[in-house]
Amino acid sequence: MLELKDIVYQVEENNAAKSIIDHLDLTIGDGKFIVITGPNGGGKSTLAKTIMGINHITSGQILFDGEDITEKNITERAKMGISFAFQQPVHFKGIKVIDLLRLATGNKTLSVAKACEYLSKVGLCAKDYINREVNSSLSGGELKRIEIATVLARGTKFSIFDEPEAGIDIWSFQSLIQVFENIRETINGTVLIISHQERILNIADEIVVIENGKVKEHGPKGEILPTLLGTAAAVNAACSKLIK
Amino acid sequence: MLDKIQMQLLSEVADLHGVPEGAYNIRANGEKAARNTTANIDIITKEDKSGIDIKIKPGTKNESVHIPVVLSKSGIKETVYNDFYIGDDCDVIIVAGCGIDNCGTQDSQHDGVHRFFVGKNSKIKYVEKHYGGGDGTGKRILNPVTEVYQEENSYVEMEMVQIKGVDSTVRTTKAELAAGATMIVRERLMTHGEQSATSVYEVQLNGEGSSTDVISRSVAKDNSEQIFEAAIIGNTKCSGHAECDAIIMDNAHVVAVPKLDAKNVDAALIHEAAIGKIAGDQLIKLMSLGLTEAEAEEQIIGGFLR
């Protein structure tokens, strides 16, 4: 279980402290499939990074399985079982896809066959990629899949995916979404996805809406999704009136 | 023949764990330690100065020449002249390299002057590795000079590697290319401590359709200093590309000096240089896979210099 207690994350802007996360409380139960959504700039990615330890919170407390991890660094949290798929995958000169998967699994001798399984799960034809360097010679969609594969390969009890749909084309997204629809078979732990996509919201157990650095709503998909779609429908209706 | 330290140096610079196949000349502490010639590859000791002539018959294919040098005595200083005469239509691999193990207080220095005369349509892969070991205060100094003269449609690929232990290097490489000739240089360099390394490349593209690609990847740690100078001179219709990509760490100093000199309207020359520290997001990504910061750094550098 992950518990975020009274989390504040501030940055300095024009010599004044600005709260990106503003006294946020959130509890995420084990084995849940959670989707965090909300308007851009609301603090979603920042929140995900505070869970991984990439952002250091200004105040508050983070508990993971009852243990206080507030002061733990990225490596320690990773070893405790938290994984993070970046919104913008990192490029590496000279590091190959197989190397990254070996680092992810912590198995230096991970076989090519096993590594290929992870790539197949994210819809990549494994043989074509295993010896490619993780650099800009790969397309945005390919890098994104490899990024997701590194998290699947870790198979930790808490996996975070920061906007898996960002930066990839609609055709790649159609097949990528199946990865998440099937994720229950791949990952046994808790899955936390930041997303705006209705198809991803639709497979959630719970939806959390973050706005202005706070939890605006949190509940079962059945309760939250209709209100969100309602909002979108309302916006569309308003827009269509304007166009007329 | 060779002692344990010399064998270890040999494995570092030439990936040799015993006597190589094919032609070879092993030089240890300033003297010839072993030599083998083949029907197509002859090795002859120079009479006027220290060094050897390597003569490769036209049409020689899929053969290799190893000419490693090891110094395990402190205080040796030598300059060696090796000339390679490669006939037309060859396809050979040449592995040079120098390993110095200095446990003493005096400086050990090896200056190798290599000249390559590459015949028409020949393809050469040249690998040169440098390695320094030993815990003495005497310096390990290597100053290689390489001159390459390429005839029509020849192809030369050079791999220059210096990863560890050499205190001071000035590497000078000059090449002249005839029509249709191609030269690819890949340099991998890591300096640490108080080391300094200078690499100077000058490629003259003289023949129509000649091309070159000079790529350097380096890591400078501690208080070390690196200077990379690459000059590509386009005298005709040709294409040239030089790239210097360096990771700077600690208190190191890295200088990249590009020089493109086009003397023909159809000379297409490009230079790219980038110097920077290890990207923070690379460290974060690997740490999020469970590596410590130091382990992440090691992986990033290892990949970069691969």
HADDOCK unambig.tbl for C-alpha pairs under 7 A between the chains (distance, minus, plus):
assign (segid A and resid 74 and name CA) (segid B and resid 287 and name CA) 5.96 0.50 0.50
assign (segid A and resid 74 and name CA) (segid B and resid 288 and name CA) 5.78 0.50 0.50
assign (segid A and resid 75 and name CA) (segid B and resid 287 and name CA) 4.95 0.50 0.50
assign (segid A and resid 75 and name CA) (segid B and resid 288 and name CA) 5.91 0.50 0.50
assign (segid A and resid 75 and name CA) (segid B and resid 290 and name CA) 4.82 0.50 0.50
assign (segid A and resid 75 and name CA) (segid B and resid 291 and name CA) 5.89 0.50 0.50
assign (segid A and resid 75 and name CA) (segid B and resid 292 and name CA) 5.69 0.50 0.50
assign (segid A and resid 78 and name CA) (segid B and resid 288 and name CA) 5.36 0.50 0.50
assign (segid A and resid 78 and name CA) (segid B and resid 289 and name CA) 6.08 0.50 0.50
assign (segid A and resid 78 and name CA) (segid B and resid 290 and name CA) 4.90 0.50 0.50
assign (segid A and resid 79 and name CA) (segid B and resid 290 and name CA) 5.33 0.50 0.50
assign (segid A and resid 83 and name CA) (segid B and resid 288 and name CA) 6.35 0.50 0.50
assign (segid A and resid 84 and name CA) (segid B and resid 288 and name CA) 6.62 0.50 0.50
assign (segid A and resid 90 and name CA) (segid B and resid 281 and name CA) 6.53 0.50 0.50
assign (segid A and resid 90 and name CA) (segid B and resid 282 and name CA) 6.09 0.50 0.50
assign (segid A and resid 93 and name CA) (segid B and resid 303 and name CA) 6.40 0.50 0.50
assign (segid A and resid 93 and name CA) (segid B and resid 304 and name CA) 5.32 0.50 0.50
assign (segid A and resid 94 and name CA) (segid B and resid 303 and name CA) 4.23 0.50 0.50
assign (segid A and resid 94 and name CA) (segid B and resid 304 and name CA) 4.91 0.50 0.50
assign (segid A and resid 94 and name CA) (segid B and resid 306 and name CA) 6.14 0.50 0.50
assign (segid A and resid 95 and name CA) (segid B and resid 303 and name CA) 4.87 0.50 0.50
assign (segid A and resid 103 and name CA) (segid B and resid 289 and name CA) 6.75 0.50 0.50
assign (segid A and resid 104 and name CA) (segid B and resid 289 and name CA) 5.16 0.50 0.50
